[in-house]
Amino acid sequence: MQTHYHVLGIESDADNDTVRVAYRRLARDHHPDRIANSSAVSGSRDMSVINEAYRVLIDPGRRALYDRSLDATMRSQGPTSTGHPSRSTDEQWDAVRPYMDRPARVPWRSLLVFGSFAVVGILVLAQFGGVDNEVGPDGILRTGDCVEIQINGDAREVLCASESDLVVRAFIPFDGTCPGLTEPHRDRQGMGVACVELPD
């Protein structure tokens, strides 16, 4: 089994600087642009394998997980297998423990600062942002909306213009009954029935 350590040609206890130097050396030697005109293309290592080995071994968290998976693989294959990293199981666990014992870090200060800015921004917008009371129809019927009755009998919301406008006094489901002196008109959106006050 060829490990990432073998791909980069380093020992399993190599530090990040050693990993970086080994990767750069291999990338220079095996980059597709460099070997494109060479007749040894078929014998060269695949750059994607080198990149993957570097990506795993340069990151402490990924490397710890990789070492654990190597250890589990080697244990399942038995002691005669080849390609086992030179570190013992205890040394591998010693390398993993600092990452496992640390509690998850939450950036409380940053969250507090951003939260404070958000609250201040909302308060400023609410204080100085003018509220437009002349809001036009949004197409959704509610109790108190002014409506006009269309040719097919549906109710459509309109901007209230005078006291003689037709007003929705209740909004009920299709199988409901309109109260008092109101007559049912289907909502143009098909959301229910608008009980419209009868004109005098």
N, C-alpha and C positions, 0 to 999 in steps of 0.2 A: 504494500500500500504506500503510495507516494503522498506525503503530507505537505502542507503549505511550507513547513520548515525546509523540506527537501527541495521544493520548487525554488525557493530563494537561496538555498545553499547555506543555511545558517543553523546554529544550534537552537534548541527549544527554549533556552534561557537567555537568548539574545535580547538586548534592550532595543528601544525604538530607533535609536541612531543607527545601530547595526542593521536593523530591518530596512531603514530608509536607504542606507548606502548600498545594500545588496540589491534592492529593487532598482535603484538608478543604474547600477552596473548592468543588470539583466535587461532593463528597458533599452539602454543604449545598444547592447549587443543584439537584441532580438526584435527590435522595432521593425514593423513591416516596411517602412520607408527605407530603412537601412539595408534590409536583406532582399529587397525587391529584385535587384539585378544579380543577386548571388545564386549560384547553382545549389547552395545548401539550404534552400528554403524548406524543403521537405523534412530535413533533419532538425530544423530549429524548433525551439519551444513555442507553443502557442501563447501569444501575448495576453490573451484573455485569462489564461491560467495564472500567469505571473501577476496580472492586475488583481485577480481575485485573492491570491495569496497575500499580496500587500494590503489590500483592503481589510482583510480579516486580522492580520497580525499587527497592524499599526494601531488599531482601536483596542484599548484595554478590555472593554466589555465583551466585544466579539471574540477577542483572543482567549479570554477566560472561558467562554462558552465552547469555543473550538477545542481548547485543551481538555475540557471535561468530556466532550464527545469523543475525542481521541482516546482518553483513558477508558471510557466505557467500551469502545470498539476493541481496544487491545485486551481488555479483560475478557470479552466474549470470545476472542480468537485464541486466547491462551498465551502462555509465556514464550512460545517458540516463534511467534510472529515477528516479522521484520518491520522496520519503519517506525518503531515506537520512539517518541521523543526521549531525549536523554534524561529528562527530569523524572524523579520518582513521583508516586502518587501523592505522598505527603507534601512534596515541594509544589506540585500543581495546586493542591488545595490551599496551601499557604498563599499562592499567588491570587487565588480566586476570593479568598475570605474578605480582604479589605473592601471588595465591591459588594459582597453579600451582606456584610454587617452594617454597612452605612444605611441610615434611614433615607428615604426619598427626600430630596431637597425641594422645597416649595419657595419660590421667590416672593415671600410675604411683603417685603419692602416695596418691590416693584408693583405688586398688586395693589397695595395701599395707595401708592402715589398715583397710579393710573385711575383707580377708583375715585380718589379725591378730585382729580381733574374732571372726570366724567360728571360727578355730582355738581361741581361748580359750573361746568358748561351747561348742564340741564337747567340749573337755577337761573343762570344769566339769560338763556334763551327764553325761559318762561317769563322772566321779568320784562325783558325788552322786546321780545318778539310779539308784534301786534297780533291780536286775535281778530280775524275777519268774521264779523257776525253775519255778513251777507253770504252765507254758504249756499251754493247752488244745489240743485237736486243731485243725489248720488245714485238714483235708480233703485234704491232699496226702500220699500214702503215700511213706515213705522207709524205708530199712533201719533197723531198730531200733524202729520204731513198733509200738504195740500195736493189734490189730485185733479185730473181731468179724466172723464170717461170717454174711451175711444169708441169707434163705431161697433166693434165686436163685443163691447161691454167690459173690456179690461180696464183696470185703473192704472194710470200712469202718473208718477210723481211730477209736479211742476212747482215752480217758485211761487210762494204765496204773494199775491198782489193786492187783494182787497178782502174785506170781511165777508163778501159773498162767495168766496171760494169754497169748493167742496173739501171737507176735511175728514181724514180717516179717524174714526173714534175708537176702533178696535181692530186688531189683526188676529184672525183665527185660522185654524187648519181647515182644509177643504170640507171635512165632514161636520164642521161646527155650525152653530146658528148665531146670526148677528143679533145683538141685544137692541131693545127699544126701537126707536124710530130711525134705524139705519138700514141700508139695503146692501146686500153682498155684491161685490165686484171682484173678479179674479185678479190677482196681482199679475201684472204684465210679465214679470220674471218667473211666474209659476211657483212662487214660494208659499202661497196660501190665499186666503180671502180677506180683502179689506172691507171693513164695515164702514161705509161712507154715510155721513149724516145727510138726511134728505133736505133739499133746499126748501126754504119757506114759501 
